[in-house]
Amino acid sequence: MSVPSPLRWTRCTAVCALLFAALAPAAVPAVTAEESPALRLFMDEMASKYEFDLDELSAWFAEVRIREDILEAIRRPKENLPWHEYRKLFVTEERTVKGLAFWKKHAETLFRAQGELGVPAEIMVAILGVETRYGTQTGRFRVLEALTTLAFAYPERAEFFRNELAEFLLLSRELGVHPLAVRGSYAGALGAPQFIPSSYRRYAIDFSGDRQRDLLGSMDDTIGSVANFLKRHGWRRDEPIVGEVRLEGSMYSWLENNGMEPRISLQHLARYGIRPVVETDKSELAALVTLEGETGPVHRLGYNNFYVITRYNRSKNYSMAVVELARELHRQYYGE
């Protein structure tokens, strides 16, 4: 593609200036394209590398502003709450009742995904319950605005969100949707499963048979894509997720902050006083998961499948909420 002429860049720069000047909250300083090499380079790359039209990009970004509420939200995620507070938000009777209704309505698709991809139906239902209340709350922010705000006004993760902004523009073109028409979370996640754009492009599948990968309108595609995401990240059929643990002595404290990836065998963990309550293959790898309970630390053993759930959302609070909601859904669905 040819390099845009100076005249064209002048038009582009003038319009791009509106991106940060118009309606920008007082708490966030306005930034123009001339003052922001990152913005100018981003648009140039989208035009030269992916053949986007600069005038079209300018028109889209002219409708966008920096959102202080988005910046506030990403700096105070719910996942930072203590476990006992976070749990009360997601492992509730209301979410269980609605989850059971969702499960019954989509049972055929859920069990097909379970059979083909190996992920239990209750895990898929619980993820959708925690993410969007089973697709009923998919986000109120324009995704283009959310990702632009985070790409150019949130330096802590600017590179990550610039990549997601590019992925979103590519995804919009692939889906044939207008970038300004799509709404999602404050972090730019889309649809009932809240996939970020790169995950949508990489892990979404057609599970309805219409040759489309529609996470914005198809619950069949949504269910299949959640299962596909977990499988692609290493989910193992019929293997444990978490287990009760018995702690002895004090040496286990060395492993309380050792991350969620299971890298140590149960046999070796026993040397630190960490033992499963239910006897399990001693060669099984696990991690010691420590959560903030109301009266003190809560400990669990996290196996491979628990770690896989943390690939969906890297918070151990999130993963444990999914596991506990799934457990309650399973108990009630099967009348156990």
C-alpha positions as CSV (number, residue, x, y, z in Angstrom):
1,M,0.0,0.0,0.0
2,S,1.3,3.5,-0.8
3,V,2.5,5.9,1.9
4,P,-0.2,8.5,2.6
5,S,0.4,12.0,1.2
6,P,1.3,14.9,3.5
7,L,-2.1,16.4,2.7
8,R,-3.9,13.2,3.7
9,W,-1.9,13.1,7.0
10,T,-2.9,16.7,7.7
11,R,-6.5,15.8,7.4
12,C,-6.0,12.7,9.5
13,T,-4.1,14.6,12.2
14,A,-6.7,17.3,12.4
15,V,-9.5,14.8,12.9
16,C,-7.4,12.6,15.3
17,A,-7.0,15.6,17.5
18,L,-10.6,15.3,18.4
19,L,-9.9,11.8,19.8
20,F,-8.6,13.1,23.1
21,A,-9.7,16.8,23.1
22,A,-13.5,16.4,22.7
23,L,-15.3,15.7,25.9
24,A,-12.1,14.4,27.7
25,P,-12.7,14.2,31.5
26,A,-10.8,16.8,33.4
27,A,-8.9,14.2,35.3
28,V,-7.2,13.0,32.1
29,P,-5.2,15.5,30.1
30,A,-6.1,15.9,26.5
31,V,-3.6,14.4,24.0
32,T,-3.6,15.2,20.3
33,A,-2.2,13.1,17.5
34,E,0.7,15.6,17.1
35,E,1.6,15.2,20.7
36,S,1.2,11.4,20.7
37,P,3.6,9.5,18.5
38,A,2.0,6.3,19.8
39,L,-1.4,7.2,18.3
40,R,0.0,8.3,15.0
41,L,2.2,5.3,14.7
42,F,-0.7,3.0,15.6
43,M,-2.9,4.5,12.8
44,D,-0.1,4.4,10.3
45,E,0.6,0.7,11.1
46,M,-3.1,-0.2,10.7
47,A,-3.1,1.5,7.4
48,S,0.2,0.2,6.0
49,K,0.2,-3.3,7.5
50,Y,-3.5,-4.2,7.4
51,E,-4.7,-1.8,4.6
52,F,-7.1,0.2,6.7
53,D,-8.1,3.5,5.2
54,L,-6.7,6.4,7.2
55,D,-9.7,8.7,6.6
56,E,-12.0,5.9,7.9
57,L,-9.8,5.3,10.9
58,S,-9.9,9.1,11.6
59,A,-13.7,9.2,11.4
60,W,-14.0,6.3,13.9
61,F,-11.6,7.7,16.4
62,A,-13.2,11.2,16.1
63,E,-16.2,9.6,17.9
64,V,-14.0,8.3,20.8
65,R,-12.9,10.0,24.0
66,I,-10.8,9.1,26.9
67,R,-13.0,7.7,29.7
68,E,-12.0,8.3,33.3
69,D,-14.6,5.8,34.5
70,I,-12.8,3.1,32.5
71,L,-9.4,4.0,34.0
72,E,-10.9,3.9,37.5
73,A,-12.5,0.5,36.8
74,I,-9.4,-1.1,35.6
75,R,-7.4,0.2,38.5
76,R,-9.9,-1.3,41.0
77,P,-10.9,-4.7,39.6
78,K,-13.3,-6.9,41.8
79,E,-10.7,-9.6,41.7
80,N,-8.6,-7.6,44.1
81,L,-11.2,-8.1,46.8
82,P,-10.6,-10.6,49.6
83,W,-11.9,-14.0,48.7
84,H,-14.7,-14.0,51.3
85,E,-16.1,-10.7,49.8
86,Y,-15.5,-11.7,46.2
87,R,-17.3,-15.1,46.7
88,K,-20.5,-13.3,47.9
89,L,-20.7,-11.6,44.6
90,F,-20.7,-14.7,42.4
91,V,-21.5,-17.8,44.4
92,T,-25.1,-17.0,45.2
93,E,-28.5,-18.6,45.2
94,E,-29.8,-16.2,42.5
95,R,-26.9,-17.1,40.2
96,T,-27.4,-20.8,40.9
97,V,-31.1,-20.6,40.1
98,K,-30.5,-18.7,36.9
99,G,-27.6,-21.0,36.0
100,L,-29.9,-24.1,36.3
101,A,-32.4,-22.5,34.0
102,F,-29.7,-21.7,31.5
103,W,-28.3,-25.2,31.7
104,K,-31.8,-26.8,31.1
105,K,-32.4,-24.4,28.2
106,H,-29.0,-25.1,26.5
107,A,-28.5,-28.7,27.7
108,E,-28.2,-30.2,24.3
109,T,-25.4,-27.8,23.3
110,L,-23.7,-28.0,26.6
111,F,-23.5,-31.8,26.6
112,R,-22.4,-31.9,23.0
113,A,-19.5,-29.5,23.9
114,Q,-18.8,-31.7,27.0
115,G,-18.6,-34.8,24.9
116,E,-16.5,-33.3,22.1
117,L,-14.2,-31.1,24.0
118,G,-14.1,-32.7,27.5
119,V,-15.1,-29.7,29.6
120,P,-17.9,-30.4,32.1
121,A,-21.2,-28.6,31.4
122,E,-21.2,-27.0,34.8
123,I,-17.8,-25.4,34.3
124,M,-19.0,-23.8,31.1
125,V,-22.2,-22.6,32.7
126,A,-20.4,-21.3,35.8
127,I,-18.0,-19.3,33.6
128,L,-20.8,-17.7,31.7
129,G,-22.5,-17.0,35.1
130,V,-19.6,-15.3,36.6
131,E,-18.7,-13.4,33.4
132,T,-22.1,-12.0,32.3
133,R,-24.9,-13.6,34.3
134,Y,-25.4,-16.0,31.5
135,G,-25.2,-13.5,28.7
136,T,-27.6,-10.9,30.2
137,Q,-24.9,-8.3,31.1
138,T,-22.3,-8.2,28.4
139,G,-21.1,-4.6,29.0
140,R,-22.1,-1.1,28.4
141,F,-18.9,0.5,27.0
142,R,-18.1,0.9,23.3
143,V,-15.3,-1.5,22.8
144,L,-13.4,0.9,20.5
145,E,-13.6,3.6,23.2
146,A,-12.5,1.3,26.0
147,L,-9.5,-0.1,24.2
148,T,-8.5,3.3,22.9
149,T,-8.6,4.7,26.5
150,L,-6.5,1.9,27.8
151,A,-4.1,1.9,24.8
152,F,-3.2,5.6,25.1
153,A,-4.0,6.6,28.7
154,Y,-3.1,3.6,30.7
155,P,0.7,3.3,30.5
156,E,0.9,0.3,32.8
157,R,-0.5,-1.9,30.1
158,A,-0.4,0.3,27.0
159,E,1.3,-2.2,24.8
160,F,-1.1,-5.0,25.6
161,F,-4.2,-2.8,24.9
162,R,-2.7,-1.4,21.7
163,N,-2.4,-4.9,20.5
164,E,-6.0,-5.6,21.5
165,L,-7.2,-2.4,19.8
166,A,-5.5,-3.7,16.6
167,E,-7.1,-7.1,17.1
168,F,-10.5,-5.5,17.6
169,L,-10.3,-3.5,14.4
170,L,-9.3,-6.7,12.5
171,L,-12.1,-8.6,14.2
172,S,-14.7,-6.0,13.3
173,R,-13.7,-6.2,9.7
174,E,-13.8,-10.0,9.7
175,L,-17.3,-10.0,11.3
176,G,-18.6,-7.2,9.1
177,V,-19.6,-5.0,12.1
178,H,-19.0,-1.3,12.6
179,P,-16.3,-0.8,15.3
180,L,-18.4,1.9,17.0
181,A,-21.5,-0.4,17.3
182,V,-19.9,-3.1,19.5
183,R,-20.2,-2.8,23.2
184,G,-18.5,-4.8,25.9
185,S,-16.6,-4.5,29.2
186,Y,-14.4,-1.6,30.4
187,A,-11.5,-3.8,29.4
188,G,-12.8,-4.4,25.9
189,A,-14.1,-7.9,26.4
190,L,-16.9,-9.0,24.1
191,G,-20.1,-11.0,24.2
192,A,-21.5,-13.5,26.7
193,P,-18.1,-15.2,27.3
194,Q,-16.2,-11.9,27.5
195,F,-13.4,-12.8,25.1
196,I,-10.9,-10.1,24.5
197,P,-10.5,-9.5,20.7
198,S,-7.3,-11.6,20.4
199,S,-9.0,-14.5,22.1
200,Y,-12.1,-14.1,20.0
201,R,-10.0,-14.4,16.8
202,R,-7.9,-17.3,18.2
203,Y,-10.3,-19.5,20.1
204,A,-13.9,-18.7,19.0
205,I,-15.4,-21.6,16.9
206,D,-18.6,-22.2,14.9
207,F,-20.6,-24.6,17.1
208,S,-24.0,-23.9,15.5
209,G,-23.1,-25.1,12.0
210,D,-23.8,-21.8,10.2
211,R,-20.1,-21.2,9.3
212,Q,-20.0,-18.1,11.5
213,R,-18.1,-17.6,14.8
214,D,-20.7,-15.4,16.5
215,L,-20.0,-14.6,20.2
216,L,-22.2,-11.6,20.0
217,G,-25.5,-13.3,19.1
218,S,-25.1,-17.1,19.1
219,M,-25.2,-19.0,22.4
220,D,-24.2,-22.2,20.7
221,D,-21.0,-20.6,19.4
222,T,-20.5,-19.1,22.8
223,I,-20.7,-22.4,24.7
224,G,-18.5,-24.2,22.2
225,S,-15.9,-21.4,22.2
226,V,-15.7,-21.4,26.1
227,A,-15.0,-25.2,26.0
228,N,-12.6,-24.7,23.1
229,F,-10.7,-22.0,25.0
230,L,-10.2,-24.3,28.0
231,K,-9.3,-27.3,25.9
232,R,-6.7,-25.3,23.9
233,H,-5.2,-24.2,27.2
234,G,-4.7,-27.7,28.4
235,W,-8.0,-28.9,30.0
236,R,-7.9,-32.6,30.8
237,R,-11.1,-34.6,30.7
238,D,-12.3,-36.2,33.9
239,E,-9.3,-34.9,35.9
240,P,-9.6,-33.1,39.3
241,I,-9.8,-29.3,39.6
242,V,-9.3,-28.5,43.3
243,G,-9.0,-30.6,46.4
244,E,-9.3,-30.2,50.1
245,V,-5.9,-30.0,51.8
246,R,-4.5,-30.9,55.3
247,L,-1.6,-28.8,56.5
248,E,1.0,-29.9,59.0
249,G,3.7,-27.9,60.6
250,S,4.8,-24.6,59.1
251,M,7.0,-25.4,56.2
252,Y,4.0,-25.1,53.8
253,S,4.2,-21.3,54.1
254,W,7.2,-21.4,51.7
255,L,4.8,-22.4,49.0
256,E,1.8,-20.1,49.7
257,N,2.9,-17.6,47.1
258,N,4.4,-20.0,44.6
259,G,1.8,-19.2,41.9
260,M,-1.1,-21.2,40.5
261,E,0.8,-23.4,38.1
262,P,1.0,-27.0,39.4
263,R,4.7,-27.8,39.3
264,I,5.3,-30.0,42.4
265,S,4.1,-33.6,42.9
266,L,1.9,-34.5,45.8
267,Q,4.6,-36.7,47.0
268,H,7.0,-33.8,47.2
269,L,4.4,-31.5,48.7
270,A,4.0,-33.9,51.6
271,R,7.6,-33.1,52.6
272,Y,6.3,-29.5,53.3
273,G,3.3,-30.8,55.3
274,I,0.9,-30.4,52.4
275,R,-1.4,-33.4,52.0
276,P,-4.7,-34.0,50.2
277,V,-7.6,-34.9,52.4
278,V,-8.7,-37.5,49.8
279,E,-5.9,-39.9,48.7
280,T,-4.8,-39.1,45.2
281,D,-2.0,-40.4,42.9
282,K,1.2,-39.1,44.5
283,S,2.7,-38.3,41.1
284,E,-0.1,-35.7,40.5
285,L,1.2,-32.2,40.2
286,A,-0.5,-29.5,42.3
287,A,-0.1,-26.0,43.7
288,L,-1.1,-24.7,47.1
289,V,-3.8,-22.1,46.6
290,T,-4.2,-19.6,49.5
291,L,-7.3,-17.4,49.7
292,E,-8.4,-14.7,52.2
293,G,-11.2,-16.1,54.4
294,E,-13.2,-14.1,56.9
295,T,-11.3,-15.6,59.9
296,G,-8.0,-16.4,58.2
297,P,-6.3,-18.1,55.2
298,V,-8.3,-20.7,53.3
299,H,-6.1,-23.3,51.6
300,R,-6.9,-25.7,48.7
301,L,-4.9,-27.8,46.3
302,G,-5.1,-26.6,42.7
303,Y,-4.6,-29.1,40.0
304,N,-4.0,-28.7,36.2
305,N,-7.6,-27.9,35.4
306,F,-7.7,-25.2,38.1
307,Y,-4.7,-23.6,36.5
308,V,-6.4,-23.8,33.1
309,I,-9.4,-21.7,34.4
310,T,-6.8,-19.1,35.5
311,R,-5.9,-18.7,31.8
312,Y,-9.4,-17.4,31.3
313,N,-9.0,-14.9,34.1
314,R,-5.7,-14.9,36.0
315,S,-7.3,-14.3,39.4
316,K,-7.4,-17.2,41.8
317,N,-10.5,-15.6,43.3
318,Y,-12.2,-15.8,39.9
319,S,-11.2,-19.4,39.3
320,M,-12.3,-20.5,42.7
321,A,-15.7,-18.7,42.2
322,V,-16.1,-20.6,39.0
323,V,-15.3,-23.9,40.7
324,E,-17.6,-23.4,43.6
325,L,-20.5,-22.1,41.5
326,A,-20.0,-25.1,39.2
327,R,-20.1,-27.5,42.1
328,E,-23.4,-26.1,43.4
329,L,-24.9,-26.1,39.8
330,H,-23.8,-29.8,39.4
331,R,-25.3,-30.7,42.8
332,Q,-28.6,-29.2,42.1
333,Y,-28.9,-30.2,38.4
334,Y,-28.3,-33.9,39.3
335,G,-30.2,-33.7,42.6
336,E,-27.2,-34.8,44.6
